[in-house]
Each structure stands twice: as C-alpha cells, then as structure tokens.
Amino acid sequence: MHDIFRGRMFQFWEYTVSHGSLLIRSPATAETNNTLDIVAYAVEYVSIPRHFGDISIARASQSEVETVAKLIDRTLHETCKVWTIESSGIRFLIAATFLQLREYHGHNYFSPFRDSGEDYEANSRILFQFE
C-alpha cells in the first residue's frame, strides 16, 4: 500500500465546510499518469500542512485519539475514526467518518464534492477504504 505513495507530492486541495469533506490530492505528473486523491467525509478535525510528500497513512494511537478529543473539546462520535498521515517523520491527524484512497483520471478542476461530481465519479475508482 505505501509504495503507491512513494515519490508522490500531496496537497491540501479542497475542504467543504458544509459537509466536512476534505480532498488531499497528488496531481498526475509526467512520471505518473494518474492523480491520487485521499478523500475524507464528515471531518471533525484536520491538522495537515498544505504540501507534503512520501506519506503513509495509519490509524492513530489511543493517545492521539485522546488528543483530538481534547482539542475539539468533546468525545468523538462512535463512527468517527482518527488517522495519521505521516510525512518526513511527522504525524498529522485527521478525524473523520470515512477515508478513501481514489485513483482519478481527469482534469484537476473536478472534485468529488462539487456539482461536477458526476464527472469525477465517472473518471475515478476507489483503490482503498481505510478502516
């Protein structure tokens, strides 16, 4: 799984406040013919930089979950999970209900969250659903 992220640069691409939807994108380049999207739904907490690369994603430790709950000043809903995105030895946290890795073949303008979502769906596929 982590090999798919090797050599890729990711960006905090889009956040939709109304639905708590987060898109972290690694656009296609001359070396890669696909865009990789990390899509999170029902986001309760996010702490990531705008640009980062060579990442790995894993479930957060219990102490990290407790830290997020303290930061948002409430207990996380039972459907909310906390993941870490690690880059350059630093662990960044995302608390959300769903986290997916998607492969996308299309223009970077399109998003899974906007009206153009139908175009996005037609040109993407889920590679992995993080649990």
N, CA, C and O of each residue as an XYZ file, in Angstrom:
524
protein
N       0.822     -1.201      0.000
C       0.000      0.000      0.000
C       0.859      1.255      0.000
O       0.607      2.180     -0.772
N       1.866      1.292      0.856
C       2.636      2.520      0.986
C       3.485      2.813     -0.257
O       3.874      3.959     -0.480
N       3.775      1.782     -1.070
C       4.531      2.018     -2.295
C       3.793      2.938     -3.255
O       4.425      3.659     -4.027
N       2.485      2.924     -3.220
C       1.698      3.763     -4.119
C       1.928      5.247     -3.838
O       1.740      6.078     -4.725
N       2.334      5.588     -2.611
C       2.574      6.979     -2.228
C       4.011      7.428     -2.501
O       4.293      8.626     -2.519
N       4.916      6.475     -2.712
C       6.347      6.791     -2.858
C       6.581      7.727     -4.042
O       6.128      7.481     -5.159
N       7.302      8.804     -3.755
C       7.659      9.769     -4.790
C       6.547     10.737     -5.169
O       6.728     11.574     -6.054
N       5.410     10.632     -4.515
C       4.272     11.498     -4.824
C       4.267     12.699     -3.904
O       4.581     12.581     -2.719
N       3.912     13.856     -4.443
C       3.709     15.068     -3.645
C       2.204     15.267     -3.496
O       1.456     15.156     -4.467
N       1.772     15.561     -2.282
C       0.356     15.753     -1.986
C       0.104     17.189     -1.550
O       0.989     17.860     -1.019
N      -1.127     17.647     -1.785
C      -1.532     18.993     -1.404
C      -2.893     18.961     -0.731
O      -3.770     18.186     -1.113
N      -3.058     19.811      0.275
C      -4.368     20.061      0.872
C      -5.131     20.795     -0.220
O      -4.907     21.987     -0.431
N      -6.025     20.109     -0.916
C      -6.602     20.612     -2.159
C      -7.926     21.350     -1.958
O      -8.143     22.429     -2.510
N      -8.802     20.748     -1.162
C     -10.139     21.331     -1.025
C     -10.780     20.892      0.290
O     -10.600     19.761      0.744
N     -11.527     21.812      0.885
C     -12.302     21.490      2.072
C     -13.674     22.129      1.918
O     -13.774     23.322      1.633
N     -14.728     21.348      2.103
C     -16.094     21.841      2.023
C     -16.666     21.869      3.432
O     -16.914     20.828      4.041
N     -16.867     23.068      3.933
C     -17.301     23.245      5.314
C     -18.677     22.633      5.559
O     -18.889     21.986      6.585
N     -19.613     22.827      4.632
C     -20.996     22.397      4.859
C     -21.134     20.896      5.117
O     -22.024     20.474      5.854
N     -20.264     20.096      4.518
C     -20.352     18.648      4.706
C     -19.107     18.070      5.383
O     -19.007     16.859      5.580
N     -18.172     18.931      5.732
C     -16.948     18.440      6.357
C     -16.194     17.495      5.459
O     -15.713     16.458      5.916
N     -16.079     17.833      4.172
C     -15.424     16.968      3.196
C     -14.038     17.513      2.865
O     -13.872     18.712      2.639
N     -13.059     16.636      2.839
C     -11.662     17.016      2.642
C     -11.080     16.248      1.463
O     -11.272     15.039      1.335
N     -10.365     16.972      0.602
C      -9.671     16.365     -0.529
C      -8.194     16.697     -0.425
O      -7.807     17.865     -0.415
N      -7.374     15.658     -0.346
C      -5.914     15.781     -0.396
C      -5.508     15.146     -1.708
O      -5.804     13.976     -1.948
N      -4.828     15.905     -2.566
C      -4.596     15.445     -3.934
C      -3.114     15.416     -4.287
O      -2.345     16.302     -3.914
N      -2.739     14.367     -5.018
C      -1.436     14.271     -5.659
C      -1.696     14.270     -7.160
O      -2.017     13.230     -7.736
N      -1.557     15.444     -7.800
C      -1.881     15.532     -9.229
C      -0.974     14.661    -10.088
O       0.169     14.383     -9.725
N      -1.494     14.240    -11.218
C      -0.706     13.490    -12.191
C       0.451     14.370    -12.666
O       0.327     15.591    -12.754
N       1.576     13.723    -12.968
C       2.756     14.421    -13.475
C       3.236     13.700    -14.731
O       2.603     12.745    -15.183
N       4.343     14.151    -15.286
C       4.921     13.480    -16.454
C       5.337     12.052    -16.105
O       5.327     11.169    -16.964
N       5.704     11.827    -14.832
C       6.131     10.495    -14.395
C       4.961      9.598    -13.985
O       5.074      8.372    -14.013
N       3.850     10.207    -13.610
C       2.687      9.434    -13.174
C       1.506      9.799    -14.068
O       1.278     10.976    -14.350
N       0.782      8.830    -14.498
C      -0.334      9.119    -15.412
C      -1.674      9.209    -14.694
O      -2.721      9.295    -15.336
N      -1.642      9.190    -13.371
C      -2.893      9.250    -12.620
C      -2.774     10.221    -11.455
O      -1.683     10.506    -10.961
N      -3.903     10.707    -11.042
C      -3.998     11.543     -9.852
C      -4.433     10.647     -8.705
O      -5.329      9.818     -8.868
N      -3.807     10.807     -7.550
C      -4.236     10.084     -6.360
C      -4.943     11.062     -5.444
O      -4.424     12.140     -5.152
N      -6.115     10.689     -4.998
C      -6.903     11.515     -4.097
C      -7.139     10.772     -2.791
O      -7.510      9.599     -2.786
N      -6.919     11.465     -1.698
C      -7.314     10.985     -0.384
C      -8.553     11.799     -0.042
O      -8.487     13.022      0.080
N      -9.674     11.120      0.112
C     -10.957     11.787      0.320
C     -11.472     11.409      1.705
O     -11.566     10.232      2.052
N     -11.804     12.434      2.486
C     -12.347     12.217      3.831
C     -13.725     12.843      3.917
O     -13.961     13.933      3.395
N     -14.636     12.139      4.584
C     -16.011     12.614      4.745
C     -16.344     12.755      6.228
O     -15.833     12.012      7.066
N     -17.206     13.718      6.537
C     -17.623     14.003      7.914
C     -16.402     14.270      8.789
O     -16.230     13.661      9.845
N     -15.565     15.188      8.329
C     -14.336     15.536      9.037
C     -14.676     16.319     10.306
O     -15.420     17.299     10.269
N     -14.123     15.870     11.411
C     -14.289     16.543     12.700
C     -13.054     17.354     13.067
O     -13.148     18.351     13.782
N     -11.883     16.916     12.570
C     -10.625     17.576     12.909
C      -9.629     17.276     11.807
O      -9.577     16.162     11.286
N      -8.829     18.291     11.453
C      -7.750     18.086     10.489
C      -6.591     19.001     10.856
O      -6.778     20.177     11.167
N      -5.401     18.439     10.812
C      -4.192     19.201     11.081
C      -3.112     18.670     10.142
O      -2.361     17.758     10.486
N      -3.054     19.261      8.954
C      -2.081     18.839      7.956
C      -1.487     20.076      7.286
O      -2.123     21.129      7.255
N      -0.276     19.955      6.752
C       0.301     21.081      6.017
C      -0.319     21.181      4.621
O      -1.015     20.269      4.175
N      -0.062     22.280      3.951
C      -0.597     22.461      2.599
C       0.088     21.528      1.598
O      -0.579     20.984      0.718
N       1.391     21.333      1.712
C       2.153     20.467      0.814
C       2.940     19.445      1.632
O       3.506     19.777      2.674
N       2.972     18.211      1.158
C       3.791     17.187      1.788
C       3.958     16.032      0.819
O       3.209     15.915     -0.151
N       4.942     15.174      1.079
C       5.208     14.064      0.168
C       5.680     12.827      0.891
O       5.925     12.843      2.097
N       5.808     11.731      0.116
C       6.215     10.435      0.655
C       5.491     10.132      1.958
O       6.094     10.086      3.030
N       4.207      9.931      1.841
C       3.361      9.765      3.024
C       3.074      8.305      3.325
O       3.272      7.419      2.494
N       2.607      8.090      4.525
C       1.998      6.814      4.892
C       0.768      7.158      5.726
O       0.727      8.194      6.390
N      -0.228      6.284      5.685
C      -1.482      6.501      6.405
C      -1.732      5.308      7.308
O      -1.599      4.157      6.892
N      -2.096      5.596      8.551
C      -2.386      4.532      9.519
C      -3.387      5.054     10.541
O      -3.602      6.262     10.649
N      -3.989      4.152     11.281
C      -4.868      4.550     12.384
C      -4.013      5.193     13.465
O      -2.871      4.795     13.699
N      -4.582      6.181     14.109
C      -3.891      6.900     15.177
C      -3.805      6.040     16.430
O      -4.590      5.111     16.621
N      -2.845      6.365     17.271
C      -2.720      5.693     18.562
C      -3.825      6.196     19.491
O      -4.463      7.213     19.219
N      -4.040      5.481     20.572
C      -5.067      5.884     21.538
C      -4.762      7.269     22.107
O      -5.678      8.064     22.320
N      -3.497      7.561     22.352
C      -3.151      8.883     22.894
C      -3.425      9.989     21.870
O      -3.800     11.100     22.246
N      -3.240      9.693     20.584
C      -3.551     10.687     19.546
C      -5.058     10.900     19.444
O      -5.511     12.027     19.243
N      -5.835      9.833     19.580
C      -7.300      9.954     19.589
C      -7.738     10.825     20.761
O      -8.593     11.696     20.607
N      -7.158     10.591     21.918
C      -7.485     11.391     23.101
C      -7.087     12.853     22.911
O      -7.795     13.753     23.362
N      -5.959     13.091     22.248
C      -5.523     14.461     21.965
C      -6.530     15.178     21.079
O      -6.873     16.331     21.337
N      -7.009     14.499     20.030
C      -8.005     15.109     19.134
C      -9.281     15.418     19.908
O      -9.835     16.508     19.767
N      -9.753     14.488     20.715
C     -10.971     14.712     21.505
C     -10.799     15.927     22.412
O     -11.729     16.716     22.582
N      -9.620     16.074     22.989
C      -9.352     17.219     23.858
C      -9.329     18.517     23.040
O      -9.859     19.536     23.482
N      -8.725     18.482     21.864
C      -8.636     19.678     21.019
C     -10.005     20.161     20.547
O     -10.243     21.364     20.448
N     -10.905     19.220     20.255
C     -12.234     19.638     19.797
C     -13.204     19.783     20.964
O     -14.371     20.127     20.778
N     -12.707     19.518     22.162
C     -13.449     19.731     23.413
C     -14.720     18.889     23.515
O     -15.738     19.340     24.040
N     -14.642     17.660     23.003
C     -15.764     16.739     23.166
C     -15.324     15.333     22.769
O     -14.298     15.149     22.113
N     -16.097     14.371     23.169
C     -15.843     12.991     22.788
C     -16.198     12.813     21.320
O     -17.214     13.325     20.851
N     -15.364     12.093     20.608
C     -15.633     11.826     19.196
C     -16.828     10.891     19.058
O     -17.010      9.980     19.866
N     -17.636     11.121     18.036
C     -18.765     10.241     17.746
C     -18.235      8.843     17.463
O     -17.128      8.693     16.946
N     -19.004      7.832     17.791
C     -18.554      6.443     17.631
C     -18.201      6.082     16.198
O     -17.405      5.167     15.988
N     -18.763      6.768     15.196
C     -18.433      6.473     13.800
C     -17.183      7.214     13.325
O     -16.659      6.929     12.248
N     -16.715      8.154     14.120
C     -15.541      8.950     13.757
C     -14.269      8.187     14.115
O     -14.144      7.647     15.214
N     -13.340      8.150     13.184
C     -12.055      7.489     13.398
C     -10.950      8.531     13.225
O     -11.144      9.549     12.561
N      -9.804      8.270     13.819
C      -8.669      9.178     13.691
C      -7.549      8.442     12.968
O      -7.166      7.336     13.348
N      -7.028      9.081     11.908
C      -5.917      8.539     11.134
C      -4.735      9.481     11.222
O      -4.882     10.670     11.507
N      -3.559      8.925     10.970
C      -2.369      9.756     10.847
C      -1.901      9.716      9.404
O      -1.946      8.678      8.744
N      -1.461     10.845      8.940
C      -0.728     10.920      7.683
C       0.682     11.311      8.077
O       0.919     12.412      8.573
N       1.604     10.409      7.854
C       2.988     10.666      8.254
C       3.800     11.076      7.041
O       3.734     10.447      5.985
N       4.568     12.142      7.210
C       5.438     12.659      6.163
C       6.674     13.244      6.822
O       6.566     14.037      7.758
N       7.843     12.860      6.340
C       9.120     13.347      6.893
C       9.212     13.104      8.399
O       9.773     13.920      9.131
N       8.666     11.995      8.853
C       8.750     11.624     10.258
C       7.790     12.366     11.172
O       7.842     12.186     12.389
N       6.915     13.195     10.618
C       5.940     13.939     11.412
C       4.561     13.345     11.165
O       4.192     13.062     10.025
N       3.802     13.158     12.240
C       2.458     12.578     12.146
C       1.409     13.688     12.211
O       1.352     14.448     13.177
N       0.583     13.766     11.171
C      -0.505     14.727     11.095
C      -1.812     13.972     11.290
O      -1.913     12.808     10.903
N      -2.814     14.616     11.884
C      -4.033     13.919     12.279
C      -5.257     14.376     11.497
O      -5.427     15.556     11.191
N      -6.106     13.394     11.182
C      -7.407     13.642     10.569
C      -8.429     12.784     11.309
O      -8.243     11.577     11.461
N      -9.509     13.416     11.769
C     -10.618     12.686     12.388
C     -11.810     12.812     11.449
O     -12.264     13.918     11.155
N     -12.318     11.670     10.977
C     -13.412     11.667     10.013
C     -14.147     10.337     10.086
O     -13.667      9.375     10.685
N     -15.315     10.303      9.467
C     -16.090      9.060      9.441
C     -15.560      8.099      8.386
O     -15.490      6.894      8.629
N     -15.181      8.621      7.206
C     -14.667      7.783      6.116
C     -13.395      8.388      5.569
O     -13.247      9.610      5.527
N     -12.473      7.532      5.149
C     -11.245      7.952      4.483
C     -10.996      6.969      3.354
O     -10.924      5.759      3.569
N     -10.865      7.505      2.149
C     -10.670      6.660      0.962
C      -9.443      7.123      0.182
O      -9.084      8.300      0.194
N      -8.815      6.172     -0.490
C      -7.802      6.477     -1.492
C      -8.440      6.206     -2.839
O      -8.929      5.105     -3.092
N      -8.435      7.218     -3.709
C      -9.046      7.081     -5.026
C      -8.017      7.388     -6.102
O      -7.139      8.231     -5.920
N      -8.141      6.691     -7.224
C      -7.366      6.986     -8.414
C      -8.279      7.757     -9.358
O      -9.422      7.364     -9.596
N      -7.762      8.855     -9.891
C      -8.586      9.737    -10.718
C      -7.866     10.044    -12.021
O      -6.677     10.361    -12.027
N      -8.592      9.947    -13.117
C      -8.073     10.289    -14.444
C      -8.958     11.389    -15.006
O     -10.005     11.111    -15.592
N      -8.553     12.603    -14.835
C      -9.349     13.725    -15.321
C      -8.675     15.034    -14.997
O      -7.561     15.061    -14.473
N      -9.348     16.110    -15.308
C      -8.828     17.446    -15.075
C      -8.814     17.757    -13.584
O      -9.731     17.370    -12.859
N      -7.786     18.448    -13.128
C      -7.673     18.766    -11.704
C      -8.750     19.717    -11.208
O      -8.913     19.895    -10.001
N      -9.481     20.323    -12.120
C     -10.570     21.203    -11.715
C     -11.699     20.417    -11.044
O     -12.359     20.921    -10.135
N     -11.912     19.189    -11.494
C     -13.034     18.423    -10.985
C     -12.792     17.920     -9.575
O     -11.664     17.651     -9.163
N     -13.890     17.802     -8.858
C     -13.848     17.477     -7.438
C     -14.944     16.476     -7.103
O     -15.987     16.464     -7.758
N     -14.731     15.650     -6.110
C     -15.810     14.751     -5.683
C     -16.929     15.477     -4.933
O     -17.959     14.871     -4.641
N     -16.747     16.764     -4.616
C     -17.699     17.474     -3.773
C     -18.558     18.509     -4.494
O     -19.575     18.937     -3.949
N     -18.188     18.912     -5.672
C     -18.934     19.966     -6.364
C     -19.937     19.363     -7.340
O     -20.016     18.143     -7.482
N     -20.703     20.220     -8.011
C     -21.706     19.775     -8.982
C     -21.108     18.887    -10.056
O     -21.803     18.058    -10.644
N     -19.823     19.058    -10.311
C     -19.155     18.248    -11.322
C     -18.823     16.853    -10.800
O     -18.115     16.096    -11.464
N     -19.318     16.514     -9.640
C     -19.026     15.224     -9.034
C     -19.333     14.045     -9.925
O     -18.678     13.008     -9.827
N     -20.334     14.187    -10.806
C     -20.650     13.097    -11.732
C     -19.481     12.840    -12.672
O     -19.167     11.687    -12.971
N     -18.827     13.913    -13.145
C     -17.648     13.751    -13.985
C     -16.523     13.089    -13.191
O     -15.793     12.246    -13.712
N     -16.398     13.475    -11.949
C     -15.374     12.892    -11.089
C     -15.632     11.395    -10.910
O     -14.723     10.583    -11.082
N     -16.846     11.039    -10.573
C     -17.188      9.631    -10.345
C     -16.926      8.777    -11.578
O     -16.466      7.641    -11.469
N     -17.220      9.329    -12.745
C     -17.030      8.571    -13.987
C     -15.558      8.327    -14.293
O     -15.222      7.399    -15.029
N     -14.689      9.143    -13.740
C     -13.261      9.060    -14.047
C     -12.400      8.653    -12.849
O     -11.185      8.852    -12.851
N     -13.037      8.086    -11.834
C     -12.260      7.683    -10.662
C     -12.722      6.312    -10.175
O     -13.785      5.812    -10.542
N     -11.875      5.735     -9.337
C     -12.241      4.473     -8.701
C     -11.591      4.413     -7.330
O     -10.509      4.960     -7.114
N     -12.265      3.741     -6.411
C     -11.733      3.584     -5.061
C     -10.649      2.508     -5.092
O     -10.885      1.382     -5.528
N      -9.467      2.875     -4.627
C      -8.378      1.906     -4.518
C      -8.364      1.244     -3.150
O      -8.028      0.068     -3.008
N      -8.746      2.047     -2.125
C      -8.676      1.516     -0.769
C      -9.603      2.331      0.134
O      -9.656      3.558      0.048
N     -10.315      1.638      0.985
C     -11.158      2.263      2.003
C     -10.448      2.035      3.340
O     -10.342      0.895      3.792
N      -9.971      3.089      3.965
C      -9.261      2.957      5.234
C     -10.246      2.617      6.334
O     -11.320      3.212      6.418
N      -9.892      1.681      7.161
C     -10.737      1.249      8.280
C     -10.137      1.651      9.599
O     -10.712      1.370     10.650
